[in-house]
Amino acid sequence: MDLETFRALLRGEGQNLLAVLQDVDPAEEPVTAADLRRKHPAALVSAAVEQV
């Protein structure tokens, strides 16, 4: 992950993604991530998934 994406995780949108992903059943994570990528930058969603 690049520095800009890391910083984005620390801000509002990134924090919201982390909160959403924290409560997702691991079996549903791929579907949820795909849905989130339609609404948010793919790199940010991928970084959030890696952290949860």
Secondary structure, 3 states (H helix, E strand, C coil): CCHHHHHHHHCHHHHHHHHHHHCCCHHHHHHHHHHHHHHCCHHHHHHHHHHC
